[in-house]
Amino acid sequence: MNKLKTLLASCALILAINTPVMSDSSNFAGPYIGLQGSSVGVGVQGGQASADQTVSGVNSTNANVGKTGITAGLEVGYAIPVGSSFLLDIGGTYIDGAVSLKTNSNDVESTDDVKFVVSQFYSMYAAPTIVLSDTSSMYVKVGYSEAAVAVGGDVTNPGDLQGNTYAIGTRTVLDSGIFIRTEAGYTDYDNLSAQGKGTSVVAGETLNTAGAGGGIKTSTKFTADPELAYGAVSIGFRF
């Protein structure tokens, strides 16, 4: 992640040194709204660990899941000029889509499916922008992102995801106010973590060792580390 930050900072510095002083930031300033089409790739590293009370040691399974797809989104923002060739672009995006990770509990007493579904991707961002000409600009973006999480199976819900987004892109604005934005970015979310609820208990067992009949032991932990990479094209209007 530090390498990515360094790369984005270096790009901004190089552009700043080579930006013509004749560029006019006012051509890009003001509120805007756009529709976004994205090619999204989601990678999920996940696994299960169970401290089994009948077998010495820890049982664990791990899975790597990757998924790509085309999604649609919406963006709104406001570009504030901070000089003749610079702007600070502040805005937010919403991407409609979902990705899931499915695994099986390997409890000694039973096998149960567990599923994490991540959807509704939101992001708020700040994008320092360098004006290259009267119609084109380039920016780096740093944002805060969230996504909703739903679970299936006898496990606790870990709550919504939070993470950081980093991106680099270009924005071209026509005289009519119509703009085209191209962007490549990456979001690193916090880990998902859930554990069995042990809701199906049989005679002679406690919630701590439940697993028979469909329940997952409370000592069984499930984790996942989702990451999202995307390439996006937006078409919109600057007011």
N, C-alpha and C positions, 0 to 999 in steps of 0.2 A: 504494500500500500504506500509506503514511503517513496518507492521508486515512481509510482504513478503520480504522486503529488509533485515530485521533482520534475517529471516530464512536462506536466501541465504548466508549472511555473517557468520552465525554460522556454516553452513555446511562446508564452506571453511576453517574456523579456525580449526574445528575438524579434517578435512582431513590433514591439514598442520601439525598438531601435530603428526598424526599417519602415515605419509607417510614415507616409507623406504628410507634411504639415497642412496640406491643402484640403484634407478630408474634413467633412462637415458632419458632426455628430447629430445635429438637429434633424437630419433626414431619417434617423432611426429612433428618435425620442418619442415618448408617449405610450399610451396604453395599447395593448394588442390582444387578439384572441386567435387561436388557430386549431386546426384539426391535425392530428398526428397519426401517421402510420409507422409501425415499428416492426422490425424483425428482432425477436427476443429469444435469447438463449438462457435457460435457467439450469444451473448446476446445483445439485443437492448431495452433500456427503452426510450420511446418517448411519445410525446403528443402534444396537440394543445391548444392554449389559444387565445381568441378573446375578445378584449375590444369593446363590441357592443354599438353602439351609440343610439340604440332604446330601449334596455333593460338594466336596471341598473345592474351593476356588471360585472363579467368576466365569460364567458363560457369556459370550458376547458374539454378536453378528454385526456386520457392517455392509453398507450399500452405497454405491455411487449412482446417482440418477441424473441424466441430462435430457433436456427437452427444448426444442425450438419451435417457433410458430410466429405467425403474423398477427399482430394485435392492433387495435385502434385506440386512440386516446384524444384527450383535450388538453390544451394549454392556455393559460391566461397570464398576463404579466404587464409590467410597466418598465420602460427603459428610461433611465434618468441620465441626462448628459452631465458629465463632470469635467468637461474640457472640450476643445475643438475636435479632438480625435478619440475621446474616451467616453464610455457610458457604463453605468451600473444597471444591469438588467435583473429585476427581481420578479419572480413569478412562481407558478405552481403547475403541476401536470397531474393528470389521472390516466392510468392505463388500464383498460378492461381486459382481463385474462386470468387464467388460473393454472397452477402446476401442482402436482401431487406426488407424494412419496408414500409408498406402501411397503410394509414389511410384515413379517410374522413373528409373534412372540414365541420363543422357544422354551417357555416354562416347562418344567419336568411334567407337571400334571396335565397340561393342555397346550394347544396351539391356537392362537387367536390373531386375526388380521388387525393391523393398526394402520391408519391412513391419516396423513397430514395434507391438508389442502390450503395452499397459499393463493390469495386472490386480492383484487381491488388495490392496485399499487398506486399510492399517492406520493408526491414529492413536492417540497418547497425548496427553492434554490436562489442563489445569487450568482450572477454571471458577469464578471468584469469583461468588457467588450472593447475591442480596438477597431476603429473604423479604417478600412483599407482604401475605400474610394467613396464616391457619392452614393453608390448603390450596394456596396458589399462590406461586410464586417466579419470579424472572427472573435470567438470568445472561449473562455474556459469557465466551467461551471462546477460549483460545489453545492451540494444540497443535502437536505434531511429527508429521509424516506420512511414510509410506513406501508405495511401490507396486512390484510386480515388473515387470520389463521383459524381453520376449523379442523376438528379431529373426528375420526371414526374409530370405534373400538372402545374397550374398557380401560381408557386412559384419561388423565386429566388434560384440560385444555391449557396450553402454555401461554395463551394471550397473543396479542398482535405483535408482528415483527417491527423492529426499528433498525435503521441502518443509515449509511452515508453513501451519497452518489457523487461520482466524479465524471466529468464529460468534457469534450472539446467539440466545437462545431462552427459552422458558418451561417450567416444570415444575409440574404439579399432582399432589399426593399425596392420596389418599383415606384414610379412617380404616383401611381394610382393609390398607393398604400398597401397593395398586396405584397406579401413577403413569402419567401421560401427559406426554410431552415433545414440544414442537414446536421446531424449530430451522431456521435458515437460515445457511449458511456458505459459505466460499470457501477453496480450497487452491491455493497457488502453488508448483508444483514446480520444481526445478532443470531446466536444459536437458538434453535428450538429445543425445549427440554420438557418432557412429560414423564409421568410414571403411572404404573398400573393402579387402578382404583380398588381391585379386589372385591368387586361388588357381588360376585357369585361365590358364596361360602357353603361348603358342605360340612356335615357333622364332623366334629373333632378338629376343625381348622379355625384359625383366627383370620382376621383381615390381612395380617402380615404374611400369611402363607397361602392365602386363597389363590386358586388357579383352576381348579377343576370346574367343569360345567360351564365354561365360557369366560370366567373371570381371569384377570391378569394380576399377578401378585404386586403388592405395593412396593416390594423391593426391586421390581423390574423397571429399569429406566430406558427411555427412548430419547435420542438426541438427533438433531439434523442441523446442518450448516448451509443454508441457501445463499447462493450468489446469482446475480442477474447481470448479463451483458446484453447490450442492445445497439442497434443502429436505427435511426429514426429520420423521417422526412416529414416536415410540417408545412402546411399551406394555410395562411391566415391573412388577417387584415390589421394594419396599424392605423389607429384612429387619429 
